[in-house]
Amino acid sequence: MASSTVTPPRPDRPPRPNLTFRRLRGQRSPAEFAALVRRAAREIGERVSCDARYIGRVEAGEIRCPNYAYERVFLHMFPGRTLTDLGFAPRSTVRGRGARGFGEAPRAHLTGPARIAGDEPDTGETSGAGEPYDTQNPYDTHHDHEESDVLRRAFMTGGGATMAVATLGPFGFAHDASTPARSVRRAGTSEAGALEEAVRRIRLLDDRHGADGLYRRAAAPLRAAYALLDAGTTRQTTADRLHSGAGELAISVGWLAHDSGRFDDARSHYAEALATARMTGDEALEAHAFCNTAFLARDAGRPREAVRAAQAAQRVARPLGSPRLMSLLALREAGGWAGLADRAGCEQALVRAQALYDRGPCDDDPEWMSFYGEAELEGLTAQCWSTLGEWPRAARHAGRAAQLQDPHFTRNIALYTAEFADDLARGGRPDEAAVAGMRVLDLLDQVQSSRIQTMLAGTARVLLPHRRAGGVSAFLERHASTPRVP
């Protein structure tokens, strides 16, 4: 496999201040920010000896690229960003020890952003966490064409989340804004096909394992996808495929952010997809972007926006000829009405969703709707009744959703069962809720979803006053001893 040429730094070049990192520090003093770095390191099991002097060296540009320990900490503090997003130079331009192979990014610790709050005493730090430079940027997707082809083939045949995320950006065109522009060949049908396959693979992995283990690593292939658009193509049909693929990838990455609780990131990705759709007149992509925007708005506590986005999606989707798509969009609208406590509006949308669903599938159904079957219909209906406080009715629908779900969709089985447990608990059936909660705990070794973990934690709080009921104590003890997957 060919390797990138490493250009050693010129010793006479003065350091360039890292203004991006300085802006991230905000109003905190270097010492306060260093304390936050140390705290974030402890959260993910790292030990760094960060102090005000180190922060000063970073901001002065003396540390062009941090060592791997600091890299992991910074990426934990600022989820969804890469080192270059934080103002550092790509590893491929910095000389030093021990290059790491492509795809061997530092181990991901996917939790929420480190708390930017007050300081706390810090002890037991190890020294020696210096700032050695390394020779290859694991996020740099600019490789020669031979390597691009190898990675593309690896993506098509590879298995498992690690292989998939390591090869989701195999296109060989993307490069960081801080690197000099280089000539790239135009994108063709093979790149469009690889992009479409990347979208399918992310969806497959999310269906099985949930979003938390995938989100941050999916950001690099998304940048690579938009770099493909900048590279251009000679055929309009290929350009249309690339725009559609990039937009769908933005939605998929947005969903990973959404499901892992990063609502601001999700909103940004959905907006990017919507802009791509409108620039190219892609009604199917626009409807999909509005659909997810409505779902996000509901979860983020903006129900009126959820209604408006769902109605906009229905206007765009009506000419596409897919009753199942219109059914899902009606459910998105129903969720918004439920959030507004508008029972009549919610029921009308639910009736419309059921009637449209009963028309059956057709050839015009979008590929991304593979998850939408009777189980999802029941699950989303359950969420509406739960929002309206109709716990017994919600529990009936959630229970049916869990029973009907295809075993392939492990994440959704866990989600519907968690909803079922929560509805039972709030409806005054603590023993049954505990049994359902146990089933969710059994699935958490396969599924990493902040949404499900948060829901289960809420159920545990509701069950606390019933700890003496049959099975409740065992559930609470097991839930308390189950580590929250980062």
Steps between C-alpha positions, in 0.01 A plus 500: 500500500632839407564748776477873516817703474589671824642847472724587793434837660735784427698583814501869418124530477357697795212331683153607394264573794211259536217752510233230468611335823517840669137566406398164642653596835261794514502707819680241711859554607764258369513338844122454511495351153790268587297372796214421261741309278619292796144432606403391148803272493387327818153449353646282223778336701789713370768664717647825376701764683334798339569839656475866403840486333388220269186695401718803433732298275203366304352845449840641402530236230803332656308170517389452143351157565439338842600149598245222486398529866417868464334428166258259662423749776439792263274291276307394809459862609382613156302211345464497124817703437839392376842632596500736203159630609673593828770697319776237497706405197431165332735226615606446140675840506667459839816295543560269795477151639281200438259558215173321537341330204193633323179415680674452836348807656529535875253293692168678510351599833156609391335688781345842517715811504714542804334734745628852471444597859701586806839363599577223739818385677714270296744241633682193388584622150788326330772695336653420168194576289709715276424619151679268255391548142376216285521458129156411372160657552242225541230741387680604184310336215726636225681194369614396156264321263646152560431525872155644430408194294628261767300673769189503286525125448564450872187697578288294261608169654595588859291417803445645843472855622874559517565394142204696374584829663865465410413470133192717466707780350701318234469751225847650503382854436429660836762706674494745784453866431839567653683289243606647166268440208605208284380387162249215522339289234131541437255275677336223299244225534726290724523783754123553483447128559740495794322800653160334467638183656643702790150630577356148494772370727453772761128427508563128537742551789264742672214252469708238676711690749361851551661837438740565787788294364474640148431872508838668534673268255232564237594870478810434287319315218242778496774756434638267234157483337475878470856510369381270223246762403774764487710272279227509239397249236449495127152343501187656641360160601811434708482847652138438598597170666782669689277781628231256603755270666667786686164627621391154616834455676451835677159378619647169617777675694240742633294208624803353677543836675127517573479152651810556711359823647702754300202704385692808380726286283198315363323824412807619311528179299130498413522862388797411281299222337204732449722760333647234272150383405378848417808588297444198277119487502504153660150466646561154645805621692316813612210293636746277688681799650171659614388163641806473723486868590145448627608202708792696646280799581260275690782344703658841565178637649395713200165339411367786289810485283447123476149554362618760247792288381280190465240695302772641275627147443152386400465783247831407341439122514145494362608483131747218575223241506590308818210445744740347752715815496190714548397272788833553678479875449148502646644326807765769526221758497307304761804508729507877476130533578544273801781725624261794474243301703263523200325165529263562210779598262706202612214253450421635154862459393514148648187394310648640179829320564323165550286543187803586288697210643218258417538583130810285510853532359579607145798539268522871581573444869842652584786262575568665837154399626597135549449549876137609456270206550211417727731494802618858439142613442402352836809642670444856379132476588601389849724806533209729415272348763781506753554870439129555555519308829286208379725238660287183456435580135866583444606173666275295270654652188858482633455135596373416153790691345755292691325176404471590130852630444727310262788344702746674266410836658656432839515867588128548437408193703687652793334838439144369483554279804638797692193702401280210608672485840467873552130505408431207732687668785316830459171315457527337842625153401846494661554122502435470125714808437790338684474186283507710183788707638699182556455410133644837402801450726560166327531686168733778612811295428399511132351849478660837582234769501484797734129526425432150635728545800331828592156345467597206719644734763167685509315171547730412790420830670126439463540152650700609804193544724393146401827328580320246719275382217582167340807520276543876536785480749694260276454731201610807693809327633600370160432836334712679761788256446488522121765743374373769273670432168706809402 
